[in-house]
Structures are given as C-alpha cells and as structure tokens.
Amino acid sequence: MANIYDLANELEREIRVLPEYKKAQECRAAIDADEEAKALFKEFTEFQQGLYAKLQSGQMPTGDEQTKMQELGAKIEANPVLKAYLGAQQSLSVYVADLEKIIFGPLQDLLK
C-alpha cells in the first residue's frame, strides 16, 4: 500500500502541471504587472477576508458591506485582467471540487 502522504504530495505536484493551473498562474502574474488591477485585487481580497471572518464569528454583513462587495464585484468584472484571473481560478476549482468529492467519499460513507 502506498503512503497516503506520498500520494497527496504527488497529487499536489500534478495539480501544478495542469493547464488550468498554469493559466491561473499567468493571470496572477498579469495582476502583479498591472498596478490598477493589483490594487483592486488587494482591496477585494482584504475586504472579502474581513467578511469571512465576520461570518465565521456568527455576524452577518451590514447593508453597507453588502453594497461595497457588490461595487467591488462590478469593478472586478469591468477589469479584464482580474476577470481573466477569476475565470482561470474558476476553471481550476472544477478539479478541486471533483477531488474533494473523491477524497471525502469515504468520510461521507461513514455518515450514511
């Protein structure tokens, strides 16, 4: 039987060679090369992390926070560099979701 950690490390390496991962990497580099996109991405991720922390503590976002999130979303959609990155991330997330189903299958079986 193979060592489960060796398998996990192999899986990690294989994810890094996926075309979808490479595309996301390229798009991320494009963000770093574009000051406007980089600043907007930083603002978005920091705001999003704050909202997640709030939700995890049991608090709901205020109306102002919801409005700001919608405004940031609209700005990102209007920025082609950020829109391309989020699209690439979405393509990669299909693999992650499929892998999650496979990996957590045995745990789900225990709940049945």
N, C-alpha and C positions, 0 to 999 in steps of 0.2 A: 504494500500500500504506500502511495506517495505521501510525503509530508504535506499536510494541508497548508502550511505557511509557504512552502516552496511553490505550491500551486497558486496561492494568492499572489505571490511575487511575480510569477510567470504571467498571470492574468494582467497585473499592473503593467508589465512591460509590453504585452500585446495591445493593451488599450492605447499606449503611447505611439504605436505604429499604425493605428487606424487612420485612414484618410480623413475621417471626420475630426479626429483629434488634431491632426496636422493642420487642417483648415482652421480650427478654433485657435490654434497657436499663432498662425499667420494673422488672423483677425485681431488677436490680442496685441501682437506686435504693432499692427496698424494703429491701434488705440494709443499705444505709448508714443508713437511718432506724430500724433495729432494732438496738439495742446488743448484745443477746444473739446475734442472727444474725451481726452484723458481727464480733464477737469469735471466734465459732466458725468463720466463713469464713476469717478471718485465720489462725487456728491450723491449719486444714485445709490452706490453700494453702502456708503456710510448711513444714509437715511434708511435704507432697507434693513440693515443690521440693527439699527435702533428700533425699528418697528418689530422685527422678530424678537428682540429682547423683551419688548413691551408685551407682546403676545404670550411669550413663554412665562412671563410673570403673572399672567391672567388678566392683563389690562387690554382694553380694546382701543384701537386708534381713534383719535378725535376726528371730527369732521374736517378740521384744518389739515390734519396729517393725511387723511384720505385724499383731499383735494391736491395737496402737494405731491403725493405719489402719482396721481393721475397726470399732473402737469409734467413731472419728471418723465413719466412714461411717454407722453406726447413728444417731449424734446428728444428722447432717445429714438423714437420711431422716425423722427424727422432728420436724424443724423445718420447718414449712410454707413459710416464706419462702425458705429455702435449697433445699428440694425443688422449689419452683416455678422458681427460677433455674436449677437444674441441668436441669430439664425443658426450659426455654426454650433453654438452651445446646445441648442435645441436638437439638432441632428445627433450630436454626441449623447445627449440624455436618453435617446431611444435605446442605445446599447446599455446604458446604466440601468434603466428600468427593466430591461429584459434580464440582465444579470442579477438584479435584485430578486426578481421572481424565482430564478433558478436557485440562487444561494439560499434564500429564505424558505424555499419549498419544504425542506424537512421540518423547519420550525412550525410552519403552517399546518403540516400534517399532525403535529403533536396537539394542536388546538382543536382538531376535529373530534 
